[in-house]
Amino acid sequence: MTRLNRILVSLLAISAFLLGMDSASAQKAVKVGKKLPAWEAGYLDIHFINTCTGEASFIIMPDGTQMLVDVGGAVMDDELALVPIPDQSKRPGEWINRYIAACKKWTKNPMIDYLSITHLHGDHIGTMYPEAPMSFKGNWRSTSLADVVDNNKVGKLVDRAYPNYDYPSYTLDNKHLANYIKCIRWHAATDGMKIERFVPGSADQFVLKYNPEAYPSFKIQNIAANGVVWTGKDMDTVCAFPDTSAFVGKGKEKDNSPSENSLSTVFKITYGDFDYYAGGDVSHNGSQYFAWKDVESPIADVVGCVDVMKANHHGCWDANNDYFLEKLSPLSIILTVWRTTQPTGGIEKYFSPKVNGGNADLYITHLEPETEEKLKDYMPRVSSKDGHLVVRVNPDGKTYNIYILDESNISMKVQKTFGPFYSR
């Protein structure tokens, strides 16, 4: 799609609103400097909560079903880690709780119906560090995941490794994992939280819980996990990895074994004409030594074209290969970061003519000045470089908007608006 065509479809979308062609889906006016209008039934919200410590996205489905994907909290874990925001008066999980609480006021839903953990790194479940206080509920420390689970009612937690957490065998060496397991197993035994392993190919592991009949076009399709990829037909899957008996080492680039990143869970949300992709930290790292380590390409074949994608692995050099970007060809790319050097390897690939005709919009949740300087030739093409980010899809799924919110607090104050964009 050329830039001219993008402008034309956006004008058509605006005209639809102004002429009242679909008054049921007409949004309240969103003004810069004002609070983001509340979510309403029929809308799909995807909130990227920016703490600069990892990933956390809160999804409000059209009927008010709520889903949190990852609870990042890489604190004191990496010399390149960004300084947490808004500030360090609270732990990242506590800030995430506050943001979620603001969203719950809209939905009147006290539950986190689904908590989906893509993989078992600290920037997705929270780092285990000695200074973290003990939980008020049990014998584990209050890392990000624990902060959320201890303070919210969670219906179902889904991760890639339940119940044994020994795939591959080196997974149990993950220093954050023991704390995570203590926490979730206590809640399963005491609070009734369900725990399941992510099932590639399933379209019923995450479903609308409150009024599914009203939104028949909404679906969350599980695509991949642990190197097992859905074929696109029924529940058929294929394994992109070789026999696990060949796995040795710790999953490093040259090791004959998969990395924790490449084991990430992958899903696609569809709502009418709108499609959204999220794949944790899947990558092609090490594929120059072992071709099967390119997990992105087989995933791209089944995902196909989307409107919005969360970039794999924080936009690092080892992810979002050319083939992957060409197949998904997104209109909007969201890049979440937690290290001072991210994104690494440049961002020119996102503006390739093969990616939506070179017209993809790029949104980055945070950029350090030094990194911005390295990317200066492309910064005029970057739509935003800080802030919480909200993708709000209109009830018919034909259009969506993107809003950048003030990251210095949880006021939901709008700093920038983009759209409406016309879904494909």
Secondary structure, 3 states (H helix, E strand, C coil): CCHHHHHHHHHHHHHHHHCCCCHHHCCCCCCCCCECCCCCCCCEEEEECCCCCCCCEEEECCCCCEEEECCCCCCCCCCCECCCCCCCCCCHHHHHHHHHHHHHHHHCCCEEEEEEECCCCHHHHCCCCCCCCECCCCCCECCHHHHHHHHCEEEEEEECCCCCCCCCHHHHHCCCHHHHHHHHHHHHHHCCCEEEECCCCCCCCCCCCCCHHHCCCEEEEEEEECCEEECCCCCCEEECCCCHHHCCCCCCCCCCCCCCHHHCCEEEEEECCEEEEECCCCCCCCCCCCHHHCCHHHHHHHHCCCCEEECHHHHCCCCCCHHHHHHHCCCEEEECCCECCCCCCCCHHHHCCCCHHHCCEEEECECCHHHHHHCCCCHHHEEECECEEEEEECCCCCEEEEEEECCCCCCCEEEEEEEEEECC
